[in-house]
Amino acid sequence: MLLGTVDYAPDEWHLVSAAGDATFRPLGPHFSVNDMESMSQALRDGAGIGLLAAYSAMDDLRSGELVRVLPGYHTHVRNVNAVYPSRQFVDAKIKRFVETLKTHVSDHLDAYAKELEIEPALSLSTGR
């Protein structure tokens, strides 16, 4: 199963482990979507294996509804970006929102990484 994103080639997954990088080539996606919730639902319904972001899979992993197939592996780090219009001076409310987002997202992803026993790796950046 494939969640269509710009980061993944449709015919291979690039994974990381303590032993180094690995490439996994599924036998062709018989189901491909570009929506995380649709992918989650298909996996819960038993449609196959697939890649899900930790924030999307954690509740189902905790409940046992989903099971990690390759527990020693994870995907490469993904960036989270806050993008806003270019201005010389940024409104205080935008600055506050970005700071809250950094804290909230970072804390949750670090907790997920700890629970999944992988390195917490998150790059948060802001753009103008």
Backbone atoms as SQL, in Angstrom:
CREATE TABLE atoms (id INTEGER PRIMARY KEY, chain TEXT, resi INTEGER, resn TEXT, atom TEXT, x REAL, y REAL, z REAL);
INSERT INTO atoms VALUES
  (1, 'A', 1, 'MET', 'N', 0.845, -1.164, 0.000),
  (2, 'A', 1, 'MET', 'CA', 0.000, 0.000, 0.000),
  (3, 'A', 1, 'MET', 'C', 0.888, 1.223, 0.000),
  (4, 'A', 2, 'LEU', 'N', 0.476, 2.227, -0.695),
  (5, 'A', 2, 'LEU', 'CA', 1.299, 3.416, -0.826),
  (6, 'A', 2, 'LEU', 'C', 0.500, 4.661, -0.521),
  (7, 'A', 3, 'LEU', 'N', 1.044, 5.476, 0.367),
  (8, 'A', 3, 'LEU', 'CA', 0.512, 6.807, 0.589),
  (9, 'A', 3, 'LEU', 'C', 1.297, 7.715, -0.332),
  (10, 'A', 4, 'GLY', 'N', 0.649, 8.281, -1.317),
  (11, 'A', 4, 'GLY', 'CA', 1.345, 9.097, -2.300),
  (12, 'A', 4, 'GLY', 'C', 1.805, 10.423, -1.731),
  (13, 'A', 5, 'THR', 'N', 3.113, 10.636, -1.721),
  (14, 'A', 5, 'THR', 'CA', 3.688, 11.914, -1.314),
  (15, 'A', 5, 'THR', 'C', 4.840, 12.218, -2.245),
  (16, 'A', 6, 'VAL', 'N', 5.328, 13.434, -2.183),
  (17, 'A', 6, 'VAL', 'CA', 6.465, 13.792, -3.030),
  (18, 'A', 6, 'VAL', 'C', 7.753, 13.158, -2.534),
  (19, 'A', 7, 'ASP', 'N', 7.762, 12.645, -1.296),
  (20, 'A', 7, 'ASP', 'CA', 8.975, 12.080, -0.710),
  (21, 'A', 7, 'ASP', 'C', 9.239, 10.628, -1.072),
  (22, 'A', 8, 'TYR', 'N', 8.230, 9.920, -1.546),
  (23, 'A', 8, 'TYR', 'CA', 8.383, 8.491, -1.767),
  (24, 'A', 8, 'TYR', 'C', 8.190, 8.122, -3.224),
  (25, 'A', 9, 'ALA', 'N', 9.107, 7.299, -3.728),
  (26, 'A', 9, 'ALA', 'CA', 8.915, 6.719, -5.054),
  (27, 'A', 9, 'ALA', 'C', 7.849, 5.641, -4.911),
  (28, 'A', 10, 'PRO', 'N', 7.000, 5.456, -5.913),
  (29, 'A', 10, 'PRO', 'CA', 5.912, 4.494, -5.772),
  (30, 'A', 10, 'PRO', 'C', 6.366, 3.043, -5.681),
  (31, 'A', 11, 'ASP', 'N', 7.600, 2.752, -6.061),
  (32, 'A', 11, 'ASP', 'CA', 8.025, 1.355, -6.103),
  (33, 'A', 11, 'ASP', 'C', 9.084, 0.982, -5.067),
  (34, 'A', 12, 'GLU', 'N', 9.444, 1.906, -4.160),
  (35, 'A', 12, 'GLU', 'CA', 10.422, 1.543, -3.134),
  (36, 'A', 12, 'GLU', 'C', 10.321, 2.464, -1.919),
  (37, 'A', 13, 'TRP', 'N', 10.668, 1.901, -0.758),
  (38, 'A', 13, 'TRP', 'CA', 10.694, 2.655, 0.488),
  (39, 'A', 13, 'TRP', 'C', 12.135, 2.691, 0.971),
  (40, 'A', 14, 'HIS', 'N', 12.621, 3.852, 1.314),
  (41, 'A', 14, 'HIS', 'CA', 13.970, 3.999, 1.861),
  (42, 'A', 14, 'HIS', 'C', 13.851, 4.072, 3.382),
  (43, 'A', 15, 'LEU', 'N', 14.480, 3.107, 4.049),
  (44, 'A', 15, 'LEU', 'CA', 14.363, 2.974, 5.495),
  (45, 'A', 15, 'LEU', 'C', 15.726, 3.097, 6.156),
  (46, 'A', 16, 'VAL', 'N', 15.717, 3.433, 7.441),
  (47, 'A', 16, 'VAL', 'CA', 16.928, 3.621, 8.224),
  (48, 'A', 16, 'VAL', 'C', 16.870, 2.680, 9.422),
  (49, 'A', 17, 'SER', 'N', 18.024, 2.102, 9.777),
  (50, 'A', 17, 'SER', 'CA', 18.120, 1.286, 10.993),
  (51, 'A', 17, 'SER', 'C', 19.478, 1.536, 11.623),
  (52, 'A', 18, 'ALA', 'N', 19.710, 0.953, 12.776),
  (53, 'A', 18, 'ALA', 'CA', 21.007, 1.085, 13.439),
  (54, 'A', 18, 'ALA', 'C', 22.119, 0.517, 12.567),
  (55, 'A', 19, 'ALA', 'N', 21.787, -0.451, 11.734),
  (56, 'A', 19, 'ALA', 'CA', 22.774, -1.082, 10.854),
  (57, 'A', 19, 'ALA', 'C', 23.001, -0.289, 9.567),
  (58, 'A', 20, 'GLY', 'N', 22.192, 0.735, 9.322),
  (59, 'A', 20, 'GLY', 'CA', 22.337, 1.537, 8.109),
  (60, 'A', 20, 'GLY', 'C', 21.042, 1.609, 7.317),
  (61, 'A', 21, 'ASP', 'N', 21.136, 2.207, 6.150),
  (62, 'A', 21, 'ASP', 'CA', 19.964, 2.383, 5.291),
  (63, 'A', 21, 'ASP', 'C', 19.611, 1.090, 4.564),
  (64, 'A', 22, 'ALA', 'N', 18.344, 0.968, 4.228),
  (65, 'A', 22, 'ALA', 'CA', 17.861, -0.187, 3.470),
  (66, 'A', 22, 'ALA', 'C', 16.767, 0.288, 2.524),
  (67, 'A', 23, 'THR', 'N', 16.606, -0.427, 1.440),
  (68, 'A', 23, 'THR', 'CA', 15.532, -0.135, 0.499),
  (69, 'A', 23, 'THR', 'C', 14.617, -1.341, 0.445),
  (70, 'A', 24, 'PHE', 'N', 13.344, -1.096, 0.626),
  (71, 'A', 24, 'PHE', 'CA', 12.331, -2.146, 0.596),
  (72, 'A', 24, 'PHE', 'C', 11.484, -1.923, -0.643),
  (73, 'A', 25, 'ARG', 'N', 11.328, -2.955, -1.440),
  (74, 'A', 25, 'ARG', 'CA', 10.537, -2.845, -2.671),
  (75, 'A', 25, 'ARG', 'C', 9.280, -3.702, -2.553),
  (76, 'A', 26, 'PRO', 'N', 8.151, -3.053, -2.248),
  (77, 'A', 26, 'PRO', 'CA', 6.898, -3.817, -2.181),
  (78, 'A', 26, 'PRO', 'C', 6.579, -4.434, -3.534),
  (79, 'A', 27, 'LEU', 'N', 5.745, -5.424, -3.538),
  (80, 'A', 27, 'LEU', 'CA', 5.382, -6.096, -4.782),
  (81, 'A', 27, 'LEU', 'C', 4.374, -5.286, -5.589),
  (82, 'A', 28, 'GLY', 'N', 4.510, -4.002, -5.545),
  (83, 'A', 28, 'GLY', 'CA', 3.630, -3.118, -6.306),
  (84, 'A', 28, 'GLY', 'C', 2.426, -2.717, -5.492),
  (85, 'A', 29, 'PRO', 'N', 2.170, -1.439, -5.405),
  (86, 'A', 29, 'PRO', 'CA', 1.009, -1.013, -4.624),
  (87, 'A', 29, 'PRO', 'C', -0.283, -1.361, -5.350),
  (88, 'A', 30, 'HIS', 'N', -1.108, -2.130, -4.688),
  (89, 'A', 30, 'HIS', 'CA', -2.408, -2.445, -5.263),
  (90, 'A', 30, 'HIS', 'C', -3.424, -1.415, -4.826),
  (91, 'A', 31, 'PHE', 'N', -3.010, -0.587, -3.894),
  (92, 'A', 31, 'PHE', 'CA', -3.871, 0.465, -3.368),
  (93, 'A', 31, 'PHE', 'C', -2.992, 1.673, -3.108),
  (94, 'A', 32, 'SER', 'N', -3.329, 2.797, -3.676),
  (95, 'A', 32, 'SER', 'CA', -2.538, 4.004, -3.509),
  (96, 'A', 32, 'SER', 'C', -3.464, 5.170, -3.199),
  (97, 'A', 33, 'VAL', 'N', -3.130, 5.929, -2.156),
  (98, 'A', 33, 'VAL', 'CA', -3.928, 7.090, -1.762),
  (99, 'A', 33, 'VAL', 'C', -3.011, 8.264, -1.458),
  (100, 'A', 34, 'ASN', 'N', -3.588, 9.447, -1.393),
  (101, 'A', 34, 'ASN', 'CA', -2.805, 10.623, -1.018),
  (102, 'A', 34, 'ASN', 'C', -3.373, 11.279, 0.242),
  (103, 'A', 35, 'ASP', 'N', -4.023, 10.469, 1.074),
  (104, 'A', 35, 'ASP', 'CA', -4.646, 10.966, 2.293),
  (105, 'A', 35, 'ASP', 'C', -4.309, 10.022, 3.446),
  (106, 'A', 36, 'MET', 'N', -3.716, 10.572, 4.508),
  (107, 'A', 36, 'MET', 'CA', -3.255, 9.755, 5.629),
  (108, 'A', 36, 'MET', 'C', -4.399, 8.998, 6.297),
  (109, 'A', 37, 'GLU', 'N', -5.549, 9.624, 6.454),
  (110, 'A', 37, 'GLU', 'CA', -6.673, 8.949, 7.115),
  (111, 'A', 37, 'GLU', 'C', -7.187, 7.783, 6.281),
  (112, 'A', 38, 'SER', 'N', -7.230, 7.955, 4.958),
  (113, 'A', 38, 'SER', 'CA', -7.658, 6.854, 4.084),
  (114, 'A', 38, 'SER', 'C', -6.680, 5.691, 4.170),
  (115, 'A', 39, 'MET', 'N', -5.388, 6.009, 4.211),
  (116, 'A', 39, 'MET', 'CA', -4.374, 4.967, 4.343),
  (117, 'A', 39, 'MET', 'C', -4.528, 4.252, 5.684),
  (118, 'A', 40, 'SER', 'N', -4.702, 5.014, 6.753),
  (119, 'A', 40, 'SER', 'CA', -4.885, 4.411, 8.078),
  (120, 'A', 40, 'SER', 'C', -6.079, 3.471, 8.095),
  (121, 'A', 41, 'GLN', 'N', -7.181, 3.906, 7.529),
  (122, 'A', 41, 'GLN', 'CA', -8.387, 3.080, 7.515),
  (123, 'A', 41, 'GLN', 'C', -8.171, 1.805, 6.708),
  (124, 'A', 42, 'ALA', 'N', -7.532, 1.924, 5.547),
  (125, 'A', 42, 'ALA', 'CA', -7.269, 0.742, 4.723),
  (126, 'A', 42, 'ALA', 'C', -6.385, -0.257, 5.469),
  (127, 'A', 43, 'LEU', 'N', -5.371, 0.241, 6.177),
  (128, 'A', 43, 'LEU', 'CA', -4.504, -0.649, 6.945),
  (129, 'A', 43, 'LEU', 'C', -5.275, -1.315, 8.082),
  (130, 'A', 44, 'ARG', 'N', -6.106, -0.554, 8.770),
  (131, 'A', 44, 'ARG', 'CA', -6.927, -1.143, 9.843),
  (132, 'A', 44, 'ARG', 'C', -7.883, -2.194, 9.296),
  (133, 'A', 45, 'ASP', 'N', -8.313, -2.008, 8.060),
  (134, 'A', 45, 'ASP', 'CA', -9.226, -2.967, 7.423),
  (135, 'A', 45, 'ASP', 'C', -8.501, -4.187, 6.865),
  (136, 'A', 46, 'GLY', 'N', -7.156, -4.229, 7.010),
  (137, 'A', 46, 'GLY', 'CA', -6.401, -5.406, 6.593),
  (138, 'A', 46, 'GLY', 'C', -5.982, -5.424, 5.142),
  (139, 'A', 47, 'ALA', 'N', -5.882, -4.260, 4.513),
  (140, 'A', 47, 'ALA', 'CA', -5.566, -4.202, 3.089),
  (141, 'A', 47, 'ALA', 'C', -4.098, -4.496, 2.769),
  (142, 'A', 48, 'GLY', 'N', -3.220, -4.541, 3.763),
  (143, 'A', 48, 'GLY', 'CA', -1.811, -4.827, 3.494),
  (144, 'A', 48, 'GLY', 'C', -0.913, -4.086, 4.460),
  (145, 'A', 49, 'ILE', 'N', 0.343, -3.861, 4.041),
  (146, 'A', 49, 'ILE', 'CA', 1.279, -3.089, 4.856),
  (147, 'A', 49, 'ILE', 'C', 1.487, -1.741, 4.182),
  (148, 'A', 50, 'GLY', 'N', 1.878, -0.759, 4.966),
  (149, 'A', 50, 'GLY', 'CA', 2.105, 0.570, 4.411),
  (150, 'A', 50, 'GLY', 'C', 2.894, 1.429, 5.380),
  (151, 'A', 51, 'LEU', 'N', 3.327, 2.569, 4.901),
  (152, 'A', 51, 'LEU', 'CA', 4.051, 3.534, 5.723),
  (153, 'A', 51, 'LEU', 'C', 3.065, 4.563, 6.257),
  (154, 'A', 52, 'LEU', 'N', 3.104, 4.780, 7.563),
  (155, 'A', 52, 'LEU', 'CA', 2.278, 5.810, 8.192),
  (156, 'A', 52, 'LEU', 'C', 3.158, 6.676, 9.079),
  (157, 'A', 53, 'ALA', 'N', 2.827, 7.938, 9.168),
  (158, 'A', 53, 'ALA', 'CA', 3.506, 8.828, 10.103),
  (159, 'A', 53, 'ALA', 'C', 3.151, 8.404, 11.525),
  (160, 'A', 54, 'ALA', 'N', 4.098, 8.568, 12.437),
  (161, 'A', 54, 'ALA', 'CA', 3.877, 8.160, 13.828),
  (162, 'A', 54, 'ALA', 'C', 2.629, 8.802, 14.411),
  (163, 'A', 55, 'TYR', 'N', 2.431, 10.091, 14.157),
  (164, 'A', 55, 'TYR', 'CA', 1.272, 10.767, 14.743),
  (165, 'A', 55, 'TYR', 'C', -0.040, 10.174, 14.261),
  (166, 'A', 56, 'SER', 'N', -0.030, 9.562, 13.098),
  (167, 'A', 56, 'SER', 'CA', -1.245, 8.976, 12.546),
  (168, 'A', 56, 'SER', 'C', -1.462, 7.539, 13.020),
  (169, 'A', 57, 'ALA', 'N', -0.390, 6.868, 13.397),
  (170, 'A', 57, 'ALA', 'CA', -0.472, 5.440, 13.717),
  (171, 'A', 57, 'ALA', 'C', -0.447, 5.110, 15.205),
  (172, 'A', 58, 'MET', 'N', -0.020, 6.040, 16.057),
  (173, 'A', 58, 'MET', 'CA', 0.254, 5.704, 17.454),
  (174, 'A', 58, 'MET', 'C', -0.935, 5.112, 18.202),
  (175, 'A', 59, 'ASP', 'N', -2.106, 5.683, 18.074),
  (176, 'A', 59, 'ASP', 'CA', -3.263, 5.138, 18.801),
  (177, 'A', 59, 'ASP', 'C', -3.546, 3.698, 18.383),
  (178, 'A', 60, 'ASP', 'N', -3.455, 3.426, 17.079),
  (179, 'A', 60, 'ASP', 'CA', -3.705, 2.068, 16.584),
  (180, 'A', 60, 'ASP', 'C', -2.587, 1.111, 16.973),
  (181, 'A', 61, 'LEU', 'N', -1.354, 1.591, 17.047),
  (182, 'A', 61, 'LEU', 'CA', -0.253, 0.744, 17.513),
  (183, 'A', 61, 'LEU', 'C', -0.436, 0.408, 18.991),
  (184, 'A', 62, 'ARG', 'N', -0.811, 1.403, 19.779),
  (185, 'A', 62, 'ARG', 'CA', -1.022, 1.175, 21.215),
  (186, 'A', 62, 'ARG', 'C', -2.151, 0.185, 21.474),
  (187, 'A', 63, 'SER', 'N', -3.217, 0.287, 20.687),
  (188, 'A', 63, 'SER', 'CA', -4.376, -0.591, 20.899),
  (189, 'A', 63, 'SER', 'C', -4.165, -1.986, 20.321),
  (190, 'A', 64, 'GLY', 'N', -3.144, -2.143, 19.475),
  (191, 'A', 64, 'GLY', 'CA', -2.898, -3.431, 18.838),
  (192, 'A', 64, 'GLY', 'C', -3.634, -3.607, 17.526),
  (193, 'A', 65, 'GLU', 'N', -4.385, -2.583, 17.125),
  (194, 'A', 65, 'GLU', 'CA', -5.108, -2.679, 15.853),
  (195, 'A', 65, 'GLU', 'C', -4.137, -2.681, 14.671),
  (196, 'A', 66, 'LEU', 'N', -3.022, -1.971, 14.811),
  (197, 'A', 66, 'LEU', 'CA', -1.933, -2.037, 13.834),
  (198, 'A', 66, 'LEU', 'C', -0.696, -2.574, 14.535),
  (199, 'A', 67, 'VAL', 'N', 0.175, -3.244, 13.784),
  (200, 'A', 67, 'VAL', 'CA', 1.408, -3.820, 14.309),
  (201, 'A', 67, 'VAL', 'C', 2.559, -3.364, 13.423),
  (202, 'A', 68, 'ARG', 'N', 3.667, -2.954, 14.056),
  (203, 'A', 68, 'ARG', 'CA', 4.855, -2.599, 13.274),
  (204, 'A', 68, 'ARG', 'C', 5.430, -3.863, 12.659),
  (205, 'A', 69, 'VAL', 'N', 5.648, -3.832, 11.355),
  (206, 'A', 69, 'VAL', 'CA', 6.164, -4.999, 10.645),
  (207, 'A', 69, 'VAL', 'C', 7.689, -5.022, 10.676),
  (208, 'A', 70, 'LEU', 'N', 8.324, -3.888, 10.583),
  (209, 'A', 70, 'LEU', 'CA', 9.783, -3.792, 10.597),
  (210, 'A', 70, 'LEU', 'C', 10.199, -2.895, 11.764),
  (211, 'A', 71, 'PRO', 'N', 10.135, -3.407, 13.011),
  (212, 'A', 71, 'PRO', 'CA', 10.359, -2.544, 14.171),
  (213, 'A', 71, 'PRO', 'C', 11.754, -1.946, 14.275),
  (214, 'A', 72, 'GLY', 'N', 12.732, -2.531, 13.643),
  (215, 'A', 72, 'GLY', 'CA', 14.082, -1.975, 13.698),
  (216, 'A', 72, 'GLY', 'C', 14.328, -0.869, 12.688),
  (217, 'A', 73, 'TYR', 'N', 13.334, -0.535, 11.896),
  (218, 'A', 73, 'TYR', 'CA', 13.495, 0.438, 10.815),
  (219, 'A', 73, 'TYR', 'C', 12.519, 1.593, 10.954),
  (220, 'A', 74, 'HIS', 'N', 12.909, 2.718, 10.409),
  (221, 'A', 74, 'HIS', 'CA', 12.019, 3.872, 10.309),
  (222, 'A', 74, 'HIS', 'C', 12.396, 4.648, 9.052),
  (223, 'A', 75, 'THR', 'N', 11.559, 5.571, 8.668),
  (224, 'A', 75, 'THR', 'CA', 11.842, 6.367, 7.472),
  (225, 'A', 75, 'THR', 'C', 12.815, 7.487, 7.818),
  (226, 'A', 76, 'HIS', 'N', 13.321, 8.139, 6.805),
  (227, 'A', 76, 'HIS', 'CA', 14.204, 9.284, 7.008),
  (228, 'A', 76, 'HIS', 'C', 13.431, 10.425, 7.665),
  (229, 'A', 77, 'VAL', 'N', 14.154, 11.332, 8.261),
  (230, 'A', 77, 'VAL', 'CA', 13.570, 12.494, 8.923),
  (231, 'A', 77, 'VAL', 'C', 12.795, 13.342, 7.921),
  (232, 'A', 78, 'ARG', 'N', 11.664, 13.816, 8.347),
  (233, 'A', 78, 'ARG', 'CA', 10.857, 14.739, 7.544),
  (234, 'A', 78, 'ARG', 'C', 10.840, 16.088, 8.242),
  (235, 'A', 79, 'ASN', 'N', 10.823, 17.130, 7.484),
  (236, 'A', 79, 'ASN', 'CA', 10.768, 18.474, 8.043),
  (237, 'A', 79, 'ASN', 'C', 9.326, 18.928, 8.230),
  (238, 'A', 80, 'VAL', 'N', 9.126, 19.737, 9.234),
  (239, 'A', 80, 'VAL', 'CA', 7.851, 20.408, 9.449),
  (240, 'A', 80, 'VAL', 'C', 8.125, 21.892, 9.269),
  (241, 'A', 81, 'ASN', 'N', 7.398, 22.527, 8.378),
  (242, 'A', 81, 'ASN', 'CA', 7.640, 23.936, 8.081),
  (243, 'A', 81, 'ASN', 'C', 6.415, 24.783, 8.367),
  (244, 'A', 82, 'ALA', 'N', 6.633, 25.937, 8.953),
  (245, 'A', 82, 'ALA', 'CA', 5.583, 26.947, 9.105),
  (246, 'A', 82, 'ALA', 'C', 5.890, 28.023, 8.067),
  (247, 'A', 83, 'VAL', 'N', 4.986, 28.216, 7.150),
  (248, 'A', 83, 'VAL', 'CA', 5.215, 29.163, 6.059),
  (249, 'A', 83, 'VAL', 'C', 4.193, 30.285, 6.165),
  (250, 'A', 84, 'TYR', 'N', 4.675, 31.502, 6.070),
  (251, 'A', 84, 'TYR', 'CA', 3.789, 32.655, 6.158),
  (252, 'A', 84, 'TYR', 'C', 4.294, 33.734, 5.211),
  (253, 'A', 85, 'PRO', 'N', 3.456, 34.742, 4.900),
  (254, 'A', 85, 'PRO', 'CA', 3.844, 35.763, 3.921),
  (255, 'A', 85, 'PRO', 'C', 5.110, 36.505, 4.337),
  (256, 'A', 86, 'SER', 'N', 5.881, 36.883, 3.353),
  (257, 'A', 86, 'SER', 'CA', 7.109, 37.626, 3.596),
  (258, 'A', 86, 'SER', 'C', 6.765, 39.034, 4.082),
  (259, 'A', 87, 'ARG', 'N', 7.340, 39.384, 5.211),
  (260, 'A', 87, 'ARG', 'CA', 7.147, 40.719, 5.782),
  (261, 'A', 87, 'ARG', 'C', 8.407, 41.105, 6.524),
  (262, 'A', 88, 'GLN', 'N', 8.632, 42.402, 6.596),
  (263, 'A', 88, 'GLN', 'CA', 9.786, 42.848, 7.366),
  (264, 'A', 88, 'GLN', 'C', 9.553, 42.581, 8.855),
  (265, 'A', 89, 'PHE', 'N', 8.330, 42.834, 9.300),
  (266, 'A', 89, 'PHE', 'CA', 7.981, 42.599, 10.701),
  (267, 'A', 89, 'PHE', 'C', 6.838, 41.590, 10.761),
  (268, 'A', 90, 'VAL', 'N', 7.024, 40.555, 11.536),
  (269, 'A', 90, 'VAL', 'CA', 6.013, 39.508, 11.662),
  (270, 'A', 90, 'VAL', 'C', 5.131, 39.819, 12.874),
  (271, 'A', 91, 'ASP', 'N', 3.820, 39.696, 12.693),
  (272, 'A', 91, 'ASP', 'CA', 2.869, 39.935, 13.786),
  (273, 'A', 91, 'ASP', 'C', 3.202, 39.065, 14.987),
  (274, 'A', 92, 'ALA', 'N', 2.929, 39.584, 16.160),
  (275, 'A', 92, 'ALA', 'CA', 3.170, 38.838, 17.397),
  (276, 'A', 92, 'ALA', 'C', 2.346, 37.557, 17.436),
  (277, 'A', 93, 'LYS', 'N', 1.112, 37.613, 16.907),
  (278, 'A', 93, 'LYS', 'CA', 0.266, 36.415, 16.940),
  (279, 'A', 93, 'LYS', 'C', 0.840, 35.304, 16.060),
  (280, 'A', 94, 'ILE', 'N', 1.478, 35.663, 14.955),
  (281, 'A', 94, 'ILE', 'CA', 2.110, 34.652, 14.097),
  (282, 'A', 94, 'ILE', 'C', 3.330, 34.075, 14.799),
  (283, 'A', 95, 'LYS', 'N', 4.136, 34.935, 15.403),
  (284, 'A', 95, 'LYS', 'CA', 5.305, 34.455, 16.145),
  (285, 'A', 95, 'LYS', 'C', 4.882, 33.493, 17.256),
  (286, 'A', 96, 'ARG', 'N', 3.837, 33.864, 17.989),
  (287, 'A', 96, 'ARG', 'CA', 3.357, 33.028, 19.093),
  (288, 'A', 96, 'ARG', 'C', 2.837, 31.688, 18.584),
  (289, 'A', 97, 'PHE', 'N', 2.096, 31.731, 17.477),
  (290, 'A', 97, 'PHE', 'CA', 1.575, 30.498, 16.895),
  (291, 'A', 97, 'PHE', 'C', 2.717, 29.574, 16.482),
  (292, 'A', 98, 'VAL', 'N', 3.725, 30.122, 15.817),
  (293, 'A', 98, 'VAL', 'CA', 4.864, 29.313, 15.366),
  (294, 'A', 98, 'VAL', 'C', 5.607, 28.724, 16.565),
  (295, 'A', 99, 'GLU', 'N', 5.808, 29.503, 17.610),
  (296, 'A', 99, 'GLU', 'CA', 6.482, 28.993, 18.807),
  (297, 'A', 99, 'GLU', 'C', 5.664, 27.886, 19.477),
  (298, 'A', 100, 'THR', 'N', 4.350, 28.080, 19.542),
  (299, 'A', 100, 'THR', 'CA', 3.476, 27.048, 20.112),
  (300, 'A', 100, 'THR', 'C', 3.527, 25.784, 19.269),
  (301, 'A', 101, 'LEU', 'N', 3.494, 25.961, 17.956),
  (302, 'A', 101, 'LEU', 'CA', 3.577, 24.827, 17.042),
  (303, 'A', 101, 'LEU', 'C', 4.886, 24.072, 17.234),
  (304, 'A', 102, 'LYS', 'N', 5.998, 24.795, 17.325),
  (305, 'A', 102, 'LYS', 'CA', 7.301, 24.155, 17.535),
  (306, 'A', 102, 'LYS', 'C', 7.293, 23.300, 18.798),
  (307, 'A', 103, 'THR', 'N', 6.816, 23.873, 19.876),
  (308, 'A', 103, 'THR', 'CA', 6.801, 23.162, 21.153),
  (309, 'A', 103, 'THR', 'C', 5.875, 21.958, 21.102),
  (310, 'A', 104, 'HIS', 'N', 4.665, 22.172, 20.639),
  (311, 'A', 104, 'HIS', 'CA', 3.659, 21.110, 20.614),
  (312, 'A', 104, 'HIS', 'C', 4.089, 19.951, 19.715),
  (313, 'A', 105, 'VAL', 'N', 4.466, 20.258, 18.494),
  (314, 'A', 105, 'VAL', 'CA', 4.855, 19.215, 17.537),
  (315, 'A', 105, 'VAL', 'C', 6.115, 18.505, 18.007),
  (316, 'A', 106, 'SER', 'N', 7.104, 19.261, 18.429),
  (317, 'A', 106, 'SER', 'CA', 8.364, 18.668, 18.861),
  (318, 'A', 106, 'SER', 'C', 8.170, 17.734, 20.050),
  (319, 'A', 107, 'ASP', 'N', 7.417, 18.179, 21.053),
  (320, 'A', 107, 'ASP', 'CA', 7.180, 17.343, 22.238),
  (321, 'A', 107, 'ASP', 'C', 6.481, 16.038, 21.877),
  (322, 'A', 108, 'HIS', 'N', 5.455, 16.132, 21.051),
  (323, 'A', 108, 'HIS', 'CA', 4.711, 14.928, 20.672),
  (324, 'A', 108, 'HIS', 'C', 5.562, 13.976, 19.834),
  (325, 'A', 109, 'LEU', 'N', 6.289, 14.506, 18.869),
  (326, 'A', 109, 'LEU', 'CA', 7.103, 13.629, 18.025),
  (327, 'A', 109, 'LEU', 'C', 8.248, 13.005, 18.811),
  (328, 'A', 110, 'ASP', 'N', 8.820, 13.742, 19.752),
  (329, 'A', 110, 'ASP', 'CA', 9.853, 13.159, 20.611),
  (330, 'A', 110, 'ASP', 'C', 9.278, 12.018, 21.452),
  (331, 'A', 111, 'ALA', 'N', 8.069, 12.202, 21.968),
  (332, 'A', 111, 'ALA', 'CA', 7.425, 11.145, 22.762),
  (333, 'A', 111, 'ALA', 'C', 7.134, 9.919, 21.897),
  (334, 'A', 112, 'TYR', 'N', 6.668, 10.139, 20.671),
  (335, 'A', 112, 'TYR', 'CA', 6.412, 9.016, 19.762),
  (336, 'A', 112, 'TYR', 'C', 7.709, 8.272, 19.461),
  (337, 'A', 113, 'ALA', 'N', 8.779, 9.021, 19.194),
  (338, 'A', 113, 'ALA', 'CA', 10.066, 8.395, 18.891),
  (339, 'A', 113, 'ALA', 'C', 10.543, 7.548, 20.068),
  (340, 'A', 114, 'LYS', 'N', 10.386, 8.064, 21.268),
  (341, 'A', 114, 'LYS', 'CA', 10.793, 7.309, 22.459),
  (342, 'A', 114, 'LYS', 'C', 9.972, 6.030, 22.582),
  (343, 'A', 115, 'GLU', 'N', 8.670, 6.146, 22.385),
  (344, 'A', 115, 'GLU', 'CA', 7.797, 4.979, 22.491),
  (345, 'A', 115, 'GLU', 'C', 8.108, 3.940, 21.411),
  (346, 'A', 116, 'LEU', 'N', 8.476, 4.404, 20.223),
  (347, 'A', 116, 'LEU', 'CA', 8.803, 3.492, 19.124),
  (348, 'A', 116, 'LEU', 'C', 10.259, 3.041, 19.160),
  (349, 'A', 117, 'GLU', 'N', 11.014, 3.569, 20.127),
  (350, 'A', 117, 'GLU', 'CA', 12.431, 3.243, 20.296),
  (351, 'A', 117, 'GLU', 'C', 13.249, 3.581, 19.063),
  (352, 'A', 118, 'ILE', 'N', 13.027, 4.790, 18.551),
  (353, 'A', 118, 'ILE', 'CA', 13.834, 5.315, 17.451),
  (354, 'A', 118, 'ILE', 'C', 14.397, 6.660, 17.881),
  (355, 'A', 119, 'GLU', 'N', 15.394, 7.133, 17.165),
  (356, 'A', 119, 'GLU', 'CA', 16.003, 8.412, 17.489),
  (357, 'A', 119, 'GLU', 'C', 15.008, 9.541, 17.268),
  (358, 'A', 120, 'PRO', 'N', 14.845, 10.429, 18.261),
  (359, 'A', 120, 'PRO', 'CA', 13.985, 11.586, 18.022),
  (360, 'A', 120, 'PRO', 'C', 14.695, 12.530, 17.067),
  (361, 'A', 121, 'ALA', 'N', 14.135, 12.699, 15.913),
  (362, 'A', 121, 'ALA', 'CA', 14.773, 13.547, 14.910),
  (363, 'A', 121, 'ALA', 'C', 13.708, 14.375, 14.231),
  (364, 'A', 122, 'LEU', 'N', 13.725, 15.655, 14.504),
  (365, 'A', 122, 'LEU', 'CA', 12.741, 16.550, 13.913),
  (366, 'A', 122, 'LEU', 'C', 13.421, 17.856, 13.603),
  (367, 'A', 123, 'SER', 'N', 13.210, 18.321, 12.424),
  (368, 'A', 123, 'SER', 'CA', 13.729, 19.618, 12.042),
  (369, 'A', 123, 'SER', 'C', 12.552, 20.555, 11.849),
  (370, 'A', 124, 'LEU', 'N', 12.428, 21.504, 12.739),
  (371, 'A', 124, 'LEU', 'CA', 11.367, 22.501, 12.610),
  (372, 'A', 124, 'LEU', 'C', 11.979, 23.772, 12.062),
  (373, 'A', 125, 'SER', 'N', 11.373, 24.321, 11.044),
  (374, 'A', 125, 'SER', 'CA', 11.877, 25.569, 10.492),
  (375, 'A', 125, 'SER', 'C', 10.716, 26.487, 10.192),
  (376, 'A', 126, 'THR', 'N', 11.030, 27.748, 10.111),
  (377, 'A', 126, 'THR', 'CA', 10.011, 28.721, 9.748),
  (378, 'A', 126, 'THR', 'C', 10.438, 29.398, 8.463),
  (379, 'A', 127, 'GLY', 'N', 9.473, 29.826, 7.700),
  (380, 'A', 127, 'GLY', 'CA', 9.789, 30.489, 6.441),
  (381, 'A', 127, 'GLY', 'C', 8.989, 31.750, 6.291),
  (382, 'A', 128, 'ARG', 'N', 9.573, 32.689, 5.614),
  (383, 'A', 128, 'ARG', 'CA', 8.866, 33.933, 5.342),
  (384, 'A', 128, 'ARG', 'C', 8.865, 34.175, 3.870);
